[in-house]
Structures are given as structure tokens and as C-alpha cells.
Amino acid sequence: MMKIYYLFIFIVSSVTYSQNFVIDYKFSIIDNKDEYGVIGFSITRLITNRSESITFSRNIDTIITQKDKEPFIEEATEFNASQYKDFINGKRYSKTLFPKYNLKDESYSIVWSLEDSTKTILGYPCQKATGSYRGRDYVAYFTSKIPIQTGPHTFDNLPGLVLEVYSTDNVVHFKAIEIKETEEKIINPFVNQGREFISWEQFIIAYKEYFNKMTNYKPEEDTIYIVPNRSIEKYF
């Protein structure tokens, strides 16, 4: 009888945490200290389980009035796949601005320091963690009540689901606004597209060449090309 009891508990636990969750985050990035930063507001939708995840993003209608600058206007869009993560092999896939290449990033892992500070988000108790990632310092809050070691973008590798993360320079901010279970399947949309894969290091080299080319380009009169050198990551 004792063996049957423990087997039952194992099955229930496996079903609970092998199923997929969908988490919607409100995302903002406001990096406008010069013309090489970016501004954006969107909803990030993460569908995940313990072994993989896929992220979709959609812009939301936004108008920002900036002193001595033209108003920033962003129109709402539909959800589009932005990245896929394979936790088992430590790989992140996404599209790039280069039409021949997709990204396969194997160097995005973050080393976190856990702290005692806590807060509650959407009814889940969350613990604080701090870490650095590609040019910015971050604070994250994760819940061990959902023991899936992932979060939005590349904010993984904590003992629970990340529900909020923000940069200490007040530029980047993700915060969960809804969590639910889902039967939606997870697939990698960036394979079998006929594109080559480049690493993060190769992407940075290619992007810097593109940046230099575009910033030195002399367009027609009344035409302006703005190319950022940073987003969530600082490229160089």
C-alpha cells in the first residue's frame, strides 16, 4: 500500500509541473539619453515548461512626448514569435535583422545572487535576486511555487519562475500581469527556415559593421537613419 501511495504522489507532481504555463508580462524599455538607445512598450507572452519555452511579443499603442524632440509614436501589432529557448541544451534561438541569419545563442546564462527580500506578485510569494547581464545590472523576483527555472527574455537560471525583472538604471522592466495553464504546444519556429545560424559573438561583429555603415551613411536631405547600439543588451 505504501508503494502505491508514493507512486500516486509522484504522478500528480509530474503532471502538475510537466504541463505548460502561459505568462503575460508588461514590458517597457526607455533608453533615450541619446539617439542610439530605444523606446518600446509591449506585451511579452511566455509559454513554458521545464524543458523549453517560446516567447511572443506585440507592441501596444504608445505616444510619448519628449522635451525638444519629436513625439515617440508606436502602433499596436499582433503577437509574433520573438525567441525560443531550449533549457536542456542551454540554447536560445531568435530572428535577427539580417535576412540570411537566425541567432543561436549559447552564452546567455546569468549568474544570480539570492537575497532575503521578498514581495508578492499575482498572489505568488517571490524572492529577490540580483545579477548582471550584457552591460546592465538587474533585479529579479522569482517564485519557487512554480519551479520552472525561466522568465522573460533571457532571465533564467533561478529556482523558480521569474515574475518581475528590472534594470538598476531604470531602463528595462518586465512584470507579470497574468499566469495560467495552457495546452498550447511549444515548437521552435526558427529552425527549418533556410537560414544559417550565427552565435551571439558573430551577431555582435555583424551588427557593429552594420551600425558603422549606417551611421556613416549620408542619406538624402530630410531623411534620418537611427540605428541603436543597445537594447536590453548593450551591443558594444
N, C-alpha and C positions, 0 to 999 in steps of 0.2 A: 504493500500500500504506500509506503514511504517513497519508493522509486517512482510510482505513478504520480504522486503529488509533485515531486521536483520536476518531472518531465513536463507537467502541465504548466508550472510556473515559467519554465524556460520557453515554452512555445508562446505563451502570452507575451512575454518580454520581447521575443524576436519579432512577433507580429507588430507590436507597438512601435518599435524603432526601425523596422526594415521598410515601413511604408514611407511614402513621400509626403513632404510638407511643402506648402507654398507660403512664402513670406513676402509681403509688400513693404518696401521701405520708401520713405520720402527722402529724396536726395537733393542736396544743393552743393554747388561749388561756386564760390565768389572770390576770384583771384584777379582783381582789377587794378593792382598797383601800377601796372604799365600795360602796354599794348600786347604783351606776349603771354598774358595769362588768359583764363577762360571764365565765363559765367554760364551757369546752366542750372535748371531746375527740372527734376524728373521724378517718375516713379520707377523704382527698380524692383522687379519681381524675381525672386529666387525660388526655384523649385529644387528640392534637395532630399537626399537620404544620406546614409552613412558612407557611401562609396563614390557618389558623383553628384553634380549639380549643373543646372543650366540657368542662366540669367537672361531676362528680357528687360528692356528699358523703353520708356516712352516719355517724350517731353511733355510738359504741361504749359498752358498759356501763361506767359510771363511778360510783364513790362516793367522795366526798371529805369527810373530817371536818375542820371548821374550828373553831378555838377560839372559844367563846362564840357560835357560830352553829349553825343547823340544818344537818345534813349535806346536801351537794350530791349529788343523785342524778340520773343521766341514763341512760335506757334506750336500747339499741341500736335502730337503724332500718335500713330498706332504703336503697339508693342512690337519690338524687333529683337531677335536674339543677339546678345552682345558678347557672351562668353560661355564656355563650358569648362568645368573642372573635373578632372579625374583624380580623386583623393588617393586612391590606392597607389598610383604611379607618380603622384606629385606633379601633374601636368595641367596647364591652363591653356585653353585654345580660344582665339578670338580673331575677328577680322582686323585688317589694318587699312590705312588709307591707300595702300599700294595694291592695285587691282590684281597683280600676279601672286601676291603672297598673303597667307594667313599666319598668325602668330602661334607658336608652340613654346610656351614659357615654362621652364623647369627651374627657375631661380627666384620664385616669388615668395618663398616661405618667410614668415615673420617670427622673430624671437620675442616672446612676451614676458613681462614681469607681472605676476599676480599681486594685487593689493587687497587690503581688508575692506575697503569702501564698497558699499552696496547701494542699489536702488531697485525699484520695481518698475517694470515696463510691461504694459499689456497684461498685468496680473502675474507676471513671472518674476521671481527674485533673481537679481543679476549681480554679478561680482565685477569689480573693476580690474582692468589690465592695461598696461602701457607698453608701447613698443615703437620702433622706428621702421619706416618703410620708404625707400627710394626718395629721400630728400625731405620727408616730413616726419614729425613725431605725432603719435596717435594715442588716444584714449579709447578703450573699447569696454562695453558692458555685455557680458555673456550670461546665459542661463544654463546651468547644468541639469535643469528639469527637462530640457530637450538635448540629450547627449549626442548631438551631431556637431562635429568639430569644423564648422564652416560659418560663413557670414557673407555680407555683400562684398562685391569686387574680390579682392584677394585677402580679405581679413579672416583668415582661417587659423587653425593650429591652436585653438583654445579648447578646454574641456567642456564645451557646450556651445550652443548656438549664439552667435553674436546678434544682439538686438539693437545696439546703438554703437556707432563709432564716429569720432570726430578728430580732426587735426588740431593740435595745440595752437596753430596760427590762425584758427577760426576761418579756415578756407573751405574745408571739406566736412560734410556732415551727412551721415546716414542714420535714420531712425525708423524702426519697425512700426507700422501702423496697423497691420493685420497679420494674423497667423492662423492657418487652418490646414487640415489634412487634405490630400488630393489623390486621385487615382491617375492623374496625368503622368504619362511616361516621360522619361528623360533620355534624350538621344544627343549625340554630338553632331551639330549641323555644319561643322567646319571641316569635316573630312569628306572625301569623295566629291570635291568641288573643282578638281582640276587645277588647284593652286599649290604652289610649293609652300612648305613651312619654313619660317625663319625663327631663330631664337630671339630672346629679348635683347641680347647683346648685338645681334645682327640688325635688329629693328632700330636700335638707338643709332648705329652707324648710318643706316639708310636715312633715318629721319633727320639727322643732323645735316647730311648732304642736301636733303630737300629743303630744310629750313634756311640754310645758307643761300641756296639757289633762289628761293622765293623772296628772301629779304633783300637780296641784291638786284632783283628784277625791277626794271623800270617800266611800269605799265603805262597805258595811255592816260592822258590827263583826266582827272576826276575819277580815277579808278584806284582803289586801295586793296592790297592783299595783306591780310593779317594772318600770321602763322604763329600759333602758340609754341612756346618751348617747355611748357609744363601743363599738366592737368592734375589728376590725383597723384601721379608720379611726376617728379621733376626729371625731364629727359636729359638735360645737361646744364 
